[in-house]
Amino acid sequence: MTDQIEKLEAQVNALAQAVLRLAAVAEVNGQFQPEQLRELRWPGAAFEPEAIRTMGWLCDELAAAREARQLREQAG
């Protein structure tokens, strides 16, 4: 069971990394603002509390990446 949980954790981590990279590219191209993810809901489906916390974490990570890019641009 522990191996299965570790495998699931690794898969979720990989998906989170992919979402962060895709969202960062979309943001840089002006296609959306990360804050929009905080309010994202699938029609007719409840959002679990853990999912809400995870979306908040993703938004925070994207905001930190945006700040880092802006600081690099200002310094460069």
C-alpha positions as CSV (number, residue, x, y, z in Angstrom):
1,M,0.0,0.0,0.0
2,T,2.8,2.4,0.8
3,D,4.3,1.9,-2.7
4,Q,1.0,2.8,-4.2
5,I,0.7,5.9,-2.1
6,E,4.2,7.0,-3.0
7,K,3.4,6.4,-6.7
8,L,0.2,8.5,-6.5
9,E,2.1,11.3,-4.7
10,A,4.7,11.3,-7.5
11,Q,2.0,11.4,-10.1
12,V,0.2,14.2,-8.4
13,N,3.5,16.1,-8.0
14,A,4.2,15.7,-11.8
15,L,0.8,16.9,-12.7
16,A,1.2,19.9,-10.4
17,Q,4.5,20.8,-12.1
18,A,2.9,20.5,-15.5
19,V,0.0,22.7,-14.6
20,L,2.4,25.3,-13.1
21,R,4.5,25.4,-16.3
22,L,1.5,25.5,-18.6
23,A,-0.2,28.2,-16.5
24,A,3.0,30.3,-16.4
25,V,3.3,30.1,-20.2
26,A,-0.3,31.2,-20.6
27,E,0.2,34.0,-18.1
28,V,3.4,35.3,-19.9
29,N,1.4,35.3,-23.1
30,G,-1.3,37.3,-21.5
31,Q,-4.0,34.6,-21.8
32,F,-5.1,34.7,-18.2
33,Q,-4.3,35.7,-14.7
34,P,-3.4,33.0,-12.1
35,E,-5.9,34.4,-9.7
36,Q,-8.7,33.2,-12.0
37,L,-7.8,29.6,-10.8
38,R,-8.9,30.4,-7.3
39,E,-12.5,30.8,-8.4
40,L,-12.5,27.9,-10.9
41,R,-15.3,25.5,-10.4
42,W,-16.6,22.6,-12.5
43,P,-20.4,23.2,-13.2
44,G,-22.5,21.1,-10.9
45,A,-19.6,19.5,-9.0
46,A,-18.6,20.3,-5.4
47,F,-15.0,21.3,-4.8
48,E,-13.5,19.4,-1.9
49,P,-11.7,21.4,0.7
50,E,-8.3,19.8,-0.2
51,A,-8.8,20.7,-3.8
52,I,-9.5,24.3,-2.8
53,R,-6.3,24.4,-0.7
54,T,-4.4,22.9,-3.6
55,M,-5.7,25.5,-6.1
56,G,-4.7,28.2,-3.6
57,W,-1.2,26.7,-3.4
58,L,-0.9,26.6,-7.2
59,C,-2.0,30.3,-7.4
60,D,0.6,31.2,-4.8
61,E,3.3,29.4,-6.7
62,L,2.3,31.1,-9.9
63,A,2.3,34.5,-8.1
64,A,5.8,33.8,-6.7
65,A,7.0,32.9,-10.2
66,R,5.5,36.1,-11.6
67,E,7.3,38.2,-9.0
68,A,10.6,36.4,-9.7
69,R,10.2,37.2,-13.4
70,Q,9.4,40.8,-12.7
71,L,12.5,41.2,-10.5
72,R,14.7,39.6,-13.1
73,E,13.3,42.0,-15.7
74,Q,13.9,45.0,-13.5
75,A,17.5,43.9,-12.7
76,G,18.3,43.0,-16.3
